[in-house]
Amino acid sequence: MKSGYLQKGMYAAVFTMVAVQTQAAPAVDFSNLVEQVSPAVVSVNVVKKMTQEEIMQQQVPEILRRFFGNQVIIPQQQVPQEKTAYGSAFFISKDGYLLTNHHVVENASKVTIMMNDRRELDATVIGSDERTDVALLKVKGNQFPALTTGNVDQLKVGEPVLAIGSPFGFDYSASAGIVSAKMRNMMGETSVPFIQTDVALNPGNSGGPLFNQRGEVVGVNSRIFSGTGGYMGLSFSIPIDVAMDIADQLKKNGKVTRSYLGVMMQDIDRNLAESYNLPKPEGALITDVTPNSPAAKAGLKAGDIVLKYNGAAISRTSELLNYLNRSVPNQTIQLEILRDDKTRNISATLTTAPDDTPAKVDQGAESAGPKIGVAIRDLSPSELAQLNIKGGVLIQDVMRGGVASQARILPGDVITQLNNTTINNSKEFIKTVSGLKKDSIVRVSLIREGQRAILGMRI
């Protein structure tokens, strides 16, 4: 079984179902609630740029890709460079801010929302965070019907909940169920303690709100766990407090800043609990400490078991990760740990995590020289470390038929040098390109899939 976003396909699986006869519980009547909150929920229509892989899949037959890979080019075939997608969103303020999912608006060239009175408005993507799958939109205007957010901590397993969205494009569809579990981490991901429900969600529900019985938003619908691509009883929503924190940062800074401790952790199983003389499996076991990190400076060591965070008991790693994700840089935290069969308290001051969601480069910046037809952004510190380089720019998109495209520069390439000029960031790239002369050939040093290469680009 695989988890996935509400717009992606899944793998097939077979289930054995066991029927249990129970007395049917009376259904919760959400009719008044649906009427009350629907005006604040919108359908999202997105025009997306196709990735290079998607374009190649349409241009090159499968039999050719099997033998020659994606380097085969059939220039006479014209393939649309854009595709359409859909999802849901909802207003969080009267001045036009909306929440949706990152994967709904990822690579979007145009975003349009449609309200329940059939009005269509163009929306701007203020910011988007891939790690939490949260995006913030903005439309022009005032006096929009904003929704009220609820307290996720008070949400109980078994409590009825309601979702409104646009499954398969059928806008303003309501579905209801109960909270199945809280604090779920998906496929090793650690940034979101998902709310698990049995609410029927399908492609197009992405970004829509999850309500409690009081009409308060408690989650942003994000994922399903499915063997078919459609609803199979397991749906996952981003807690609204996590989503609102991300939205606030995107609104203020255009990107997300996270706190950083600098440890690797794992859960305690029965055997480890016994070896550490614990009465039961509990806590988060530190397996590695990053040198010069806040954890290292605080004296944490591999083999320590974190039992409490600011006085709150830790039963498993996901709980500690959730507390850390909700902390802020420069915050001092108190950890109760177990070391050498003795408990002790350690204080650690968190710092800012390596930036994995860099602020967008202003693609509207004009250069005085030639236009080579690329969209770029700076590399994050983690990307620089992974490539073992000090600087460069990442090619996000290449205009078909442009100078860069003719030189076989591809999205995902990292340009480190133009002729003899080292490129450390986007500003240096734009400045260097501005100085290129017409009819010249430029040596482009780049990294592609970890391999270094040099291409000749004719201006």
VEXSE-348142 format. One line per 3 residues: number of its first residue (from 0); their letters; for each residue x negated, y negated, z of C-alpha. Coordinates in steps of 0.02 Angstrom, whole numbers. Last residue first. Layout:
NUM	A	X:Y:Z | ...;
REM end
This chain:
458	IRM	-1199:-1675:-1398 | -1268:-1501:-1435 | -1281:-1393:-1280;
455	GLI	-1421:-1264:-1274 | -1399:-1135:-1137 | -1515:-1078:-999;
452	ARQ	-1474:-930:-884 | -1486:-877:-703 | -1388:-726:-644;
449	GER	-1275:-726:-491 | -1113:-714:-589 | -1170:-859:-698;
446	ILS	-1303:-980:-634 | -1347:-1127:-743 | -1487:-1223:-829;
443	VRV	-1418:-1328:-972 | -1548:-1383:-1101 | -1474:-1529:-1197;
440	ISD	-1474:-1548:-1385 | -1462:-1725:-1451 | -1341:-1788:-1584;
437	KKL	-1279:-1927:-1468 | -1390:-1969:-1321 | -1362:-1912:-1143;
434	GSV	-1364:-2050:-1012 | -1184:-2031:-956 | -1214:-1843:-934;
431	TKI	-1348:-1882:-806 | -1238:-2002:-707 | -1091:-1880:-710;
428	FEK	-1201:-1737:-648 | -1283:-1845:-515 | -1111:-1893:-449;
425	SNN	-1053:-1711:-455 | -1192:-1647:-344 | -1371:-1584:-341;
422	ITT	-1415:-1585:-526 | -1602:-1576:-562 | -1654:-1673:-716;
419	NNL	-1777:-1588:-833 | -1649:-1548:-969 | -1486:-1538:-870;
416	QTI	-1510:-1437:-710 | -1412:-1340:-579 | -1249:-1301:-670;
413	VDG	-1144:-1169:-582 | -1034:-1068:-701 | -862:-1019:-634;
410	PLI	-769:-1085:-786 | -875:-1050:-941 | -1010:-1141:-1040;
407	RAQ	-1018:-1061:-1213 | -1105:-1213:-1293 | -949:-1240:-1400;
404	SAV	-847:-1245:-1240 | -962:-1376:-1164 | -944:-1491:-1315;
401	GGR	-755:-1471:-1323 | -652:-1347:-1425 | -553:-1286:-1275;
398	MVD	-582:-1396:-1124 | -680:-1305:-988 | -617:-1287:-810;
395	QIL	-687:-1271:-635 | -873:-1286:-675 | -962:-1287:-507;
392	VGG	-1095:-1419:-478 | -1271:-1396:-411 | -1373:-1410:-253;
389	KIN	-1494:-1329:-131 | -1485:-1151:-197 | -1476:-980:-115;
386	LQA	-1319:-931:-210 | -1230:-878:-50 | -1303:-1025:44;
383	LES	-1242:-1149:-86 | -1069:-1069:-82 | -1063:-1081:108;
380	PSL	-1118:-1263:102 | -977:-1302:-20 | -1017:-1335:-203;
377	DRI	-966:-1500:-280 | -827:-1504:-408 | -814:-1502:-597;
374	AVG	-690:-1515:-740 | -771:-1500:-911 | -752:-1575:-1084;
371	IKP	-921:-1645:-1136 | -870:-1829:-1141 | -1017:-1930:-1202;
368	GAS	-1089:-2083:-1112 | -1012:-2222:-1008 | -936:-2101:-886;
365	EAG	-759:-2115:-824 | -702:-2051:-657 | -528:-1981:-678;
362	QDV	-586:-1809:-623 | -606:-1877:-448 | -693:-1731:-365;
359	KAP	-578:-1635:-249 | -625:-1622:-66 | -719:-1464:-26;
356	TDD	-621:-1315:42 | -753:-1194:108 | -837:-1323:219;
353	PAT	-953:-1238:343 | -863:-1246:511 | -871:-1404:616;
350	TLT	-938:-1380:792 | -869:-1294:946 | -937:-1329:1120;
347	ASI	-959:-1170:1221 | -933:-1139:1406 | -968:-967:1479;
344	NRT	-883:-879:1624 | -945:-712:1692 | -877:-537:1712;
341	KDD	-992:-394:1761 | -1008:-220:1685 | -1171:-271:1598;
338	RLI	-1080:-411:1508 | -892:-445:1510 | -840:-618:1453;
335	ELQ	-727:-758:1512 | -735:-897:1384 | -706:-1082:1416;
332	ITQ	-694:-1199:1267 | -770:-1369:1233 | -693:-1457:1082;
329	NPV	-817:-1543:965 | -726:-1472:813 | -542:-1430:841;
326	SRN	-455:-1275:906 | -308:-1192:820 | -420:-1076:720;
323	LYN	-513:-1029:880 | -351:-981:968 | -297:-877:819;
320	LLE	-466:-792:811 | -451:-745:996 | -279:-669:966;
317	STR	-337:-575:811 | -480:-496:909 | -368:-400:1028;
314	SIA	-299:-408:1206 | -366:-580:1249 | -301:-654:1413;
311	AGN	-274:-842:1417 | -385:-937:1541 | -466:-1050:1412;
308	YKL	-501:-894:1308 | -507:-733:1409 | -582:-558:1393;
305	VID	-723:-590:1269 | -833:-435:1264 | -1020:-462:1251;
302	GAK	-1115:-333:1147 | -1199:-462:1035 | -1243:-610:1144;
299	LGA	-1164:-774:1198 | -1285:-897:1276 | -1193:-1060:1241;
296	KAA	-1324:-1110:1112 | -1298:-944:1022 | -1109:-966:1020;
293	PSN	-1123:-1147:960 | -1231:-1084:815 | -1421:-1096:811;
290	PTV	-1433:-912:757 | -1266:-830:712 | -1208:-706:844;
287	DTI	-1163:-527:797 | -1052:-386:860 | -948:-482:987;
284	LAG	-813:-366:1055 | -641:-446:1074 | -537:-401:1226;
281	EPK	-434:-250:1272 | -435:-60:1255 | -385:3:1428;
278	PLN	-459:17:1605 | -626:-48:1539 | -782:47:1590;
275	YSE	-880:-18:1440 | -903:158:1370 | -719:197:1405;
272	ALN	-659:43:1315 | -776:83:1170 | -701:257:1154;
269	RDI	-521:196:1161 | -545:58:1034 | -602:-122:1062;
266	DQM	-572:-239:916 | -710:-320:815 | -807:-483:816;
263	MVG	-934:-585:718 | -987:-747:801 | -1026:-926:754;
260	LYS	-908:-1037:853 | -843:-1153:716 | -695:-1271:711;
257	RTV	-607:-1305:548 | -594:-1456:433 | -463:-1450:297;
254	KGN	-459:-1559:141 | -374:-1714:70 | -425:-1811:226;
251	KKL	-268:-1882:306 | -129:-1792:213 | -229:-1631:197;
248	QDA	-267:-1635:383 | -84:-1662:429 | -29:-1525:309;
245	IDM	-151:-1400:387 | -83:-1437:561 | 94:-1425:493;
242	AVD	60:-1253:417 | -15:-1182:577 | 131:-1249:680;
239	IPI	253:-1181:551 | 192:-1003:569 | 149:-934:396;
236	SFS	278:-806:341 | 265:-621:301 | 389:-498:227;
233	LGM	403:-310:250 | 565:-223:199 | 526:-169:23;
230	YGG	555:-329:-76 | 480:-336:-250 | 310:-306:-328;
227	TGS	338:-118:-327 | 236:-45:-185 | 263:-192:-70;
224	FIR	202:-294:75 | 266:-470:46 | 188:-641:62;
221	SNV	211:-827:91 | 371:-889:171 | 331:-1045:273;
218	GVV	381:-1022:455 | 479:-1082:607 | 590:-1212:524;
215	EGR	730:-1264:642 | 910:-1227:595 | 958:-1174:771;
212	QNF	968:-990:722 | 785:-989:669 | 734:-1041:495;
209	LPG	603:-980:370 | 564:-1111:238 | 515:-1086:56;
206	GSN	336:-1089:-6 | 346:-924:-100 | 527:-868:-123;
203	GPN	495:-865:-311 | 435:-685:-314 | 541:-591:-185;
200	LAV	587:-606:-2 | 721:-502:86 | 704:-542:271;
197	DTQ	629:-395:365 | 511:-509:460 | 326:-522:502;
194	IFP	264:-690:567 | 84:-710:512 | -63:-753:626;
191	VST	-157:-847:489 | -344:-873:470 | -408:-698:504;
188	EGM	-391:-597:345 | -436:-414:364 | -295:-355:252;
185	MNR	-162:-463:334 | -165:-519:515 | 1:-507:608;
182	MKA	25:-619:760 | 213:-588:771 | 326:-439:736;
179	SVI	492:-388:657 | 581:-556:667 | 756:-522:605;
176	GAS	851:-532:442 | 931:-657:326 | 932:-703:142;
173	ASY	987:-864:57 | 967:-902:-128 | 954:-1086:-171;
170	DFG	875:-1060:-341 | 881:-899:-440 | 706:-917:-516;
167	FPS	651:-738:-479 | 684:-777:-295 | 716:-964:-273;
164	GIA	716:-1003:-88 | 810:-1002:78 | 759:-889:222;
161	LVP	855:-853:382 | 802:-781:551 | 884:-672:683;
158	EGV	778:-638:840 | 714:-459:858 | 538:-514:905;
155	KLQ	553:-682:992 | 514:-859:934 | 471:-967:1084;
152	DVN	288:-982:1034 | 345:-1030:859 | 425:-1190:924;
149	GTT	536:-1264:789 | 515:-1390:648 | 655:-1506:593;
146	LAP	690:-1525:407 | 681:-1686:306 | 826:-1746:198;
143	FQN	742:-1878:86 | 768:-2059:135 | 625:-2125:30;
140	GKV	551:-2114:-144 | 405:-2047:-241 | 364:-1862:-224;
137	KLL	224:-1786:-121 | 160:-1607:-106 | 57:-1521:29;
134	AVD	-12:-1345:4 | -33:-1199:124 | -107:-1028:81;
131	TRE	-205:-1022:246 | -373:-989:164 | -326:-1072:-1;
128	DSG	-294:-1245:70 | -209:-1370:-45 | -204:-1559:-53;
125	IVT	-96:-1705:-105 | -22:-1609:-252 | 88:-1740:-338;
122	ADL	270:-1705:-378 | 378:-1755:-526 | 563:-1762:-481;
119	ERR	713:-1667:-548 | 889:-1702:-482 | 1002:-1549:-487;
116	DNM	1097:-1596:-326 | 1005:-1452:-240 | 839:-1533:-279;
113	MIT	723:-1486:-421 | 536:-1507:-400 | 408:-1533:-538;
110	VKS	222:-1493:-534 | 104:-1522:-681 | -74:-1466:-717;
107	ANE	-69:-1332:-582 | -226:-1230:-549 | -151:-1169:-383;
104	VVH	23:-1241:-357 | 116:-1084:-300 | -41:-1000:-232;
101	HNT	-67:-1143:-109 | 106:-1118:-38 | 237:-1255:-8;
98	LLY	264:-1402:109 | 344:-1566:56 | 309:-1751:86;
95	GDK	437:-1873:17 | 458:-2019:136 | 591:-1932:239;
92	SIF	468:-1805:306 | 447:-1615:307 | 538:-1584:143;
89	FAS	544:-1405:80 | 461:-1299:-54 | 500:-1153:-170;
86	GYA	416:-1059:-311 | 398:-1057:-499 | 270:-1023:-635;
83	TKE	238:-1083:-811 | 88:-1047:-920 | -47:-1152:-1002;
80	QPV	-183:-1127:-1132 | -64:-1055:-1260 | -161:-933:-1371;
77	QQQ	-219:-971:-1547 | -300:-822:-1633 | -423:-871:-1769;
74	PII	-565:-887:-1645 | -573:-702:-1596 | -707:-703:-1460;
71	VQN	-781:-546:-1381 | -877:-590:-1222 | -738:-518:-1112;
68	GFF	-809:-342:-1109 | -877:-253:-1264 | -816:-74:-1251;
65	RRL	-661:-87:-1140 | -632:-266:-1194 | -615:-205:-1374;
62	IEP	-487:-70:-1330 | -389:-193:-1222 | -363:-313:-1368;
59	VQQ	-449:-483:-1352 | -353:-646:-1360 | -221:-615:-1228;
56	QMI	-339:-539:-1100 | -467:-671:-1146 | -348:-811:-1099;
53	EEQ	-305:-728:-934 | -490:-705:-893 | -529:-886:-935;
50	TMK	-393:-941:-815 | -232:-1014:-883 | -192:-1191:-830;
47	KVV	-29:-1196:-737 | 137:-1283:-768 | 236:-1272:-607;
44	NVS	421:-1276:-566 | 463:-1291:-381 | 639:-1266:-315;
41	VVA	689:-1375:-169 | 747:-1358:12 | 801:-1514:108;
38	PSV	978:-1513:38 | 997:-1330:93 | 983:-1366:280;
35	QEV	1164:-1400:334 | 1256:-1289:210 | 1142:-1144:251;
32	LNS	1169:-1173:438 | 1357:-1174:421 | 1352:-1008:327;
29	FDV	1226:-923:442 | 1350:-803:522 | 1250:-669:612;
26	APA	1306:-493:567 | 1382:-385:704 | 1270:-240:750;
23	AQT	1302:-72:665 | 1295:75:786 | 1148:184:745;
20	QVA	1120:340:642 | 937:362:599 | 890:409:421;
17	VMT	708:456:393 | 630:386:235 | 479:462:151;
14	FVA	392:327:52 | 301:334:-114 | 184:199:-180;
11	AYM	157:98:-338 | 34:-46:-335 | 87:-227:-325;
8	GKQ	117:-374:-441 | 93:-556:-393 | 211:-702:-363;
5	LYG	259:-671:-181 | 78:-660:-132 | 8:-489:-95;
2	SKM	-7:-345:24 | -57:-176:-38 | 0:0:0;
REM end
